[in-house]
């Protein structure tokens, strides 16, 4: 199926953050969770905003691969009630669902997208964000699923709102966990697409050349990953969920440090790129981290 939408997993996470940035929280519990605001956190979140893929990047790469929608990739919306145990888990999985909305929207899975929107709304309520998750934004989303230009406008507006929210520097913990969830899910989607791309529909060399742009995208997440680690470390004392996530992200960063395949890409050694052992390690580690978050 060819892609006709202009929205990405990570860009939609920014859209979601932009929605939440419209106002404050009505939950004392959520406010208490975010007591450790720091300039370092804000600066690193801004870096992540600047370094995530452009809104047009992932959909056009998906379109170029011609890969069919894989229903096994996104986390099921029906799992949402499992993530209401703590604010940390709710925020991480809210970010994951936000990324999943981007993936299903790319493939015109309208009902799935709406199901994920409802899941996001459920978790936003848990986090005390119900007063800022405006019905008008959900309605705009519904009305523009088939209008890529309007979706792009919504994304641009939301990124701007997210930036304004970061300058506010009021809810850095929850914001950081949402970004962590969306980052991991976006990376999981990209690595899963490469790992599960059919091996029998195209000659191997053609398949490899098609997937190289997505591999490049995976490689480029090294710097945002480093910034995300800095963000989480800047938050101070964390619960066991974040401590485990931080340790896993550092292990993932170690795998990234081993990457040395740019020369292979330049030399058109596509088979070596796609089958690079470090890429496989990154894929496996991302899958493990994501599995720990979704349960």
C-alpha positions as CSV (number, residue, x, y, z in Angstrom):
1,X,0.0,0.0,0.0
2,X,1.4,3.4,-0.9
3,X,1.5,6.1,1.7
4,X,-0.8,9.2,1.2
5,X,-0.5,10.8,4.6
6,X,1.9,13.4,5.9
7,X,2.4,12.4,9.5
8,X,5.1,10.5,11.4
9,X,5.2,8.5,14.7
10,X,7.5,11.0,16.4
11,X,5.8,14.1,14.8
12,X,2.5,12.9,16.1
13,X,4.0,12.6,19.5
14,X,4.9,16.2,19.2
15,X,1.4,16.9,18.1
16,X,0.2,15.3,21.3
17,X,2.6,17.2,23.4
18,X,1.4,20.4,21.6
19,X,-2.1,19.6,22.6
20,X,-1.1,19.1,26.2
21,X,0.8,22.3,26.1
22,X,-2.3,24.4,25.8
23,X,-2.8,24.7,29.5
24,X,-1.9,23.4,33.0
25,X,-2.9,20.3,34.9
26,X,-5.8,19.9,37.2
27,X,-4.2,17.0,39.1
28,X,-2.2,17.6,42.3
29,X,-0.7,14.1,41.9
30,X,0.6,15.0,38.4
31,X,2.0,18.3,39.8
32,X,3.8,16.5,42.6
33,X,5.4,14.1,40.1
34,X,7.0,17.0,38.2
35,X,8.8,18.8,41.1
36,X,12.3,18.5,39.7
37,X,12.3,21.0,36.8
38,X,15.7,22.1,35.6
39,X,17.2,24.1,32.9
40,X,19.2,21.1,31.7
41,X,16.0,19.1,31.2
42,X,14.4,21.9,29.2
43,X,17.5,22.4,27.0
44,X,17.8,18.7,26.2
45,X,14.1,18.5,25.4
46,X,14.6,21.4,23.0
47,X,17.4,19.5,21.4
48,X,15.2,16.5,20.9
49,X,12.6,18.7,19.3
50,X,15.2,20.0,16.9
51,X,16.7,16.6,16.0
52,X,13.8,14.2,15.5
53,X,12.9,13.4,11.8
54,X,11.1,16.0,9.8
55,X,7.3,15.5,9.5
56,X,7.6,14.4,5.9
57,X,10.6,12.0,6.4
58,X,9.2,8.7,7.6
59,X,6.1,8.6,5.5
60,X,8.0,9.1,2.3
61,X,10.5,6.4,3.3
62,X,7.6,4.1,4.0
63,X,6.1,5.0,0.6
64,X,9.4,4.2,-1.1
65,X,9.6,0.7,0.5
66,X,6.1,-0.2,-0.6
67,X,5.8,-2.2,2.6
68,X,2.3,-3.2,3.6
69,X,0.9,-2.3,7.0
70,X,1.9,-4.7,9.7
71,X,-0.8,-4.9,12.4
72,X,1.6,-6.6,14.8
73,X,3.9,-3.5,15.1
74,X,1.8,-1.0,17.1
75,X,0.8,-1.7,20.7
76,X,-2.9,-2.7,21.0
77,X,-5.1,0.2,22.1
78,X,-7.1,-2.2,24.2
79,X,-4.1,-2.6,26.5
80,X,-4.6,1.0,27.8
81,X,-6.0,0.1,31.2
82,X,-2.8,-1.7,32.1
83,X,-0.9,1.7,32.0
84,X,-3.0,3.6,34.6
85,X,-1.1,2.2,37.6
86,X,1.4,5.1,37.9
87,X,2.0,8.5,36.3
88,X,5.3,7.3,35.0
89,X,3.9,4.3,33.2
90,X,1.0,6.3,31.9
91,X,3.2,9.0,30.5
92,X,5.6,6.5,28.8
93,X,2.8,4.6,27.2
94,X,1.0,7.7,26.2
95,X,4.1,8.5,24.2
96,X,4.0,5.0,22.7
97,X,0.4,5.4,21.7
98,X,1.0,8.8,20.2
99,X,3.7,7.2,18.0
100,X,1.4,4.4,17.0
101,X,-1.2,6.9,15.9
102,X,1.3,8.2,13.4
103,X,2.0,4.7,12.0
104,X,-1.6,3.7,11.6
105,X,-2.5,7.1,10.0
106,X,0.2,6.6,7.4
107,X,-1.6,3.5,6.3
108,X,-5.0,5.1,6.4
109,X,-6.2,2.9,9.2
110,X,-8.8,5.5,10.3
111,X,-10.6,3.4,12.9
112,X,-7.3,2.3,14.4
113,X,-6.2,5.9,14.6
114,X,-9.4,6.9,16.4
115,X,-9.0,4.0,18.8
116,X,-5.5,5.2,19.6
117,X,-6.8,8.7,20.1
118,X,-9.2,7.4,22.7
119,X,-6.3,5.5,24.4
120,X,-4.3,8.7,24.5
121,X,-7.3,10.5,26.0
122,X,-7.6,7.9,28.7
123,X,-4.0,8.2,29.7
124,X,-4.1,12.0,29.5
125,X,-7.0,11.9,32.0
126,X,-4.9,9.8,34.3
127,X,-2.1,12.4,34.1
128,X,-4.5,15.3,34.9
129,X,-4.4,16.6,31.4
130,X,-8.1,16.2,30.5
131,X,-8.7,19.9,30.6
132,X,-6.1,20.6,27.9
133,X,-6.8,17.6,25.7
134,X,-9.3,19.6,23.7
135,X,-12.2,18.0,21.9
136,X,-11.6,20.5,19.1
137,X,-8.2,19.1,18.4
138,X,-9.5,15.5,18.2
139,X,-12.2,16.7,15.9
140,X,-9.7,18.4,13.7
141,X,-7.7,15.2,13.6
142,X,-10.8,13.2,12.5
143,X,-11.7,15.7,9.9
144,X,-8.2,15.9,8.3
145,X,-7.2,12.2,8.1
146,X,-7.4,12.5,4.3
147,X,-5.9,16.0,4.0
148,X,-2.1,15.9,4.3
149,X,-1.7,19.6,4.0
150,X,-4.1,20.2,6.9
151,X,-2.3,17.5,9.0
152,X,1.0,19.2,8.3
153,X,-0.5,22.5,9.6
154,X,-1.8,20.8,12.7
155,X,1.7,19.3,13.3
156,X,3.5,22.6,12.8
157,X,1.1,24.4,15.2
158,X,1.6,21.7,17.7
159,X,5.4,21.7,17.5
160,X,5.2,25.4,18.2
161,X,3.0,24.9,21.2
162,X,5.3,22.2,22.5
163,X,8.2,24.5,22.2
164,X,6.3,27.2,24.2
165,X,5.5,24.5,26.8
166,X,9.1,23.6,27.2
167,X,9.9,27.3,27.8
168,X,7.3,27.2,30.6
169,X,9.4,24.5,32.3
170,X,6.6,23.3,34.6
171,X,6.1,19.6,33.9
172,X,9.5,18.3,32.9
173,X,9.1,14.8,34.3
174,X,5.9,13.9,32.5
175,X,7.0,15.6,29.3
176,X,10.3,13.7,29.4
177,X,8.5,10.3,29.9
178,X,6.2,11.1,27.0
179,X,9.1,11.9,24.8
180,X,10.9,8.7,25.9
181,X,7.9,6.6,25.1
182,X,7.4,8.2,21.7
183,X,11.1,8.0,20.9
184,X,11.3,4.3,21.7
185,X,8.2,3.5,19.8
186,X,9.3,5.5,16.7
187,X,12.6,3.6,16.8
188,X,10.9,0.3,17.3
189,X,8.6,0.9,14.3
190,X,11.6,1.8,12.1
191,X,13.7,-1.2,13.2
192,X,10.7,-3.5,12.9
193,X,10.0,-2.4,9.4
194,X,13.6,-3.3,8.4
195,X,13.6,-6.5,10.3
196,X,10.2,-7.7,9.0
197,X,10.5,-6.5,5.4
198,X,9.6,-9.3,3.0
199,X,12.6,-11.1,1.5
200,X,10.7,-12.8,-1.3
201,X,9.1,-9.9,-3.3
202,X,12.3,-8.2,-4.6
203,X,15.8,-9.1,-5.6
204,X,18.1,-8.9,-2.6
205,X,20.1,-6.0,-3.9
206,X,17.0,-3.9,-4.7
207,X,15.5,-4.7,-1.3
208,X,18.7,-3.6,0.4
209,X,18.8,-0.3,-1.5
210,X,15.2,0.4,-0.6
211,X,15.8,-0.2,3.1
212,X,19.0,1.8,3.4
213,X,17.2,5.2,3.9
214,X,15.3,3.7,6.9
215,X,18.6,2.3,8.2
216,X,20.1,5.8,7.9
217,X,17.1,7.2,9.8
218,X,17.8,4.6,12.6
219,X,21.5,5.6,12.6
220,X,20.6,9.3,13.0
221,X,18.8,8.6,16.3
222,X,22.2,8.4,18.1
223,X,22.2,12.1,19.1
224,X,18.6,12.3,20.2
225,X,19.2,9.1,22.2
226,X,22.1,10.8,24.0
227,X,20.0,13.9,24.7
228,X,17.1,11.7,26.0
229,X,19.6,10.0,28.4
230,X,20.7,13.4,29.6
231,X,17.1,14.5,30.1
232,X,16.3,11.5,32.3
233,X,19.5,11.8,34.3
234,X,18.7,15.5,34.9
235,X,15.4,14.7,36.5
236,X,17.1,13.5,39.7
237,X,15.9,10.5,41.8
238,X,13.6,8.3,39.7
239,X,11.3,5.3,40.4
240,X,12.3,1.8,39.4
241,X,10.6,2.0,36.0
242,X,12.7,5.0,34.9
243,X,15.9,3.6,36.5
244,X,15.5,0.4,34.4
245,X,14.7,2.4,31.3
246,X,17.7,4.6,31.8
247,X,20.0,1.6,32.2
248,X,18.6,0.1,29.0
249,X,19.0,3.3,27.1
250,X,22.6,3.5,28.1
251,X,23.1,-0.1,26.8
252,X,21.4,1.0,23.6
253,X,23.8,3.9,23.3
254,X,26.7,1.5,23.7
255,X,25.5,-0.4,20.6
256,X,25.2,2.9,18.7
257,X,28.8,3.6,19.6
258,X,29.8,0.5,17.7
259,X,28.2,1.6,14.4
260,X,30.6,2.0,11.6
261,X,28.7,1.5,8.3
262,X,28.6,4.9,6.6
263,X,31.5,3.8,4.4
264,X,29.6,0.7,3.4
265,X,26.6,2.8,2.5
266,X,28.8,5.1,0.4
267,X,30.2,2.0,-1.3
268,X,26.8,0.6,-2.1
269,X,27.4,-2.4,0.0
270,X,23.7,-2.6,0.9
271,X,23.7,-6.3,1.9
272,X,26.4,-5.6,4.6
273,X,24.4,-2.6,5.9
274,X,21.1,-4.3,6.3
275,X,22.7,-7.4,7.8
276,X,25.2,-5.4,10.0
277,X,25.5,-7.1,13.4
278,X,25.3,-3.8,15.2
279,X,22.0,-2.9,13.5
280,X,20.8,-6.3,14.6
281,X,21.9,-5.6,18.2
282,X,20.1,-2.2,18.1
283,X,17.0,-3.8,16.7
284,X,17.0,-6.5,19.5
285,X,17.7,-4.0,22.2
286,X,14.9,-1.6,21.1
287,X,12.5,-4.5,21.0
288,X,13.5,-5.6,24.5
289,X,13.1,-2.0,25.9
290,X,9.8,-1.5,24.2
291,X,8.5,-4.9,25.4
292,X,9.4,-3.9,29.0
293,X,7.3,-0.7,28.6
294,X,4.2,-2.1,27.1
295,X,4.1,-5.3,29.2
